[in-house]
Amino acid sequence: MLFSRSIDCESVNRALSGGILDNTLMRPILYSYRRCPYAMRARMALKYANIDIEHREIELRNKPQSMLQVSPKGTVPVLCVGDLVLDQSIDIMHWALKKSDPDGWGDVDDIIAQAWIEKNDGPFKVLLDQYKYPNRFPELDQERVLRDAMELMLLPMEKSLQAHPYLLGHSLSWVDVAIFPFVRQFSMVNPEEFEGLPISATREWLAQHLESELFNAVMHKHPVWLD
Ligand SMILES: N[C@@H](CCC(=O)N[C@@H](CS)C(=O)NCC(=O)O)C(=O)O
């Protein structure tokens, strides 16, 4: 698994906090945004692995300097672990599972897993944004966007989920957790339309995740972090 660049995150935070060192600096710091699907997958993996983190809730329009200093690209989630900075959600998931994976979320075929993630984070995310923000894409035919999303992602998911309860087989894997927040977002754009789609197994899979203790545990509201 590839990790992101390593930057001396701890020393940046130490400098920002006026050089005061205490034990909290040893706790991984997660910069997060509650409704971000990438941050959700990271928070779920960290929670599942029982990793105690310092949660720093950000506002996308007013990102903290301490986050931008360690990860100038300015997206969440960002995890700082000592001098390691992980600023890709999938890297954070894998880092967490390497620490602890009690239910075997990682026991999957890496090539198949990667193919699902690439499809989700690449073309499906593009279609999701087009479906969610039609005003930003006035030239696009919304029916066509929905049809493309179905063909690309939702129908292949349905086929898998008709065959077994989880995307890659009979047990939950990190791939289900990584993809579910995006399908959730898709389902929320037009719930009535989503209800009518021929993807009953996918709806059931989504409902199971939405009701899960793990998901609900990572959706608590946090005050906004200020440097
Ligand atoms: N490839 C990144 C993507 C993360 C991402 O795009 N997060 C969005 C929020 S959902 C973000 O921070 N966008 C920056 C912004 O809106 O300013 C990952 O997997 O962590």
The ligand as an SDF file (V2000), in Angstrom:
LIG
                    3D

 20 19  0  0  0  0  0  0  0  0999 V2000
   -8.6660   12.1140   -3.0070 N   0  0  0  0  0  0  0  0  0  0  0  0
   -9.0100   12.7590   -1.7540 C   0  0  0  0  0  0  0  0  0  0  0  0
  -10.2530   13.5880   -2.0040 C   0  0  0  0  0  0  0  0  0  0  0  0
  -10.7580   14.3170   -0.7610 C   0  0  0  0  0  0  0  0  0  0  0  0
  -11.7180   15.4520   -1.1170 C   0  0  0  0  0  0  0  0  0  0  0  0
  -11.8720   15.8300   -2.2710 O   0  0  0  0  0  0  0  0  0  0  0  0
  -12.3780   16.0080   -0.0730 N   0  0  0  0  0  0  0  0  0  0  0  0
  -13.2040   17.1710   -0.3100 C   0  0  0  0  0  0  0  0  0  0  0  0
  -14.3840   17.2370    0.6410 C   0  0  0  0  0  0  0  0  0  0  0  0
  -15.5650   15.9610    0.3800 S   0  0  0  0  0  0  0  0  0  0  0  0
  -12.3980   18.4170   -0.0300 C   0  0  0  0  0  0  0  0  0  0  0  0
  -11.7270   18.4980    0.9780 O   0  0  0  0  0  0  0  0  0  0  0  0
  -12.4650   19.4060   -0.9230 N   0  0  0  0  0  0  0  0  0  0  0  0
  -11.7620   20.6520   -0.7450 C   0  0  0  0  0  0  0  0  0  0  0  0
  -12.6500   21.8310   -0.8520 C   0  0  0  0  0  0  0  0  0  0  0  0
  -13.8500   21.6890   -1.0900 O   0  0  0  0  0  0  0  0  0  0  0  0
  -12.1340   22.9310   -0.6680 O   0  0  0  0  0  0  0  0  0  0  0  0
   -9.1990   11.7070   -0.6770 C   0  0  0  0  0  0  0  0  0  0  0  0
   -9.5160   10.5530   -1.0120 O   0  0  0  0  0  0  0  0  0  0  0  0
   -8.9920   11.9950    0.5150 O   0  0  0  0  0  0  0  0  0  0  0  0
  1  2  1  0
  2  3  1  0
  2 18  1  0
  3  4  1  0
  4  5  1  0
  5  6  2  0
  5  7  1  0
  7  8  1  0
  8  9  1  0
  8 11  1  0
  9 10  1  0
 11 12  2  0
 11 13  1  0
 13 14  1  0
 14 15  1  0
 15 16  2  0
 15 17  1  0
 18 19  2  0
 18 20  1  0
M  END
$$$$
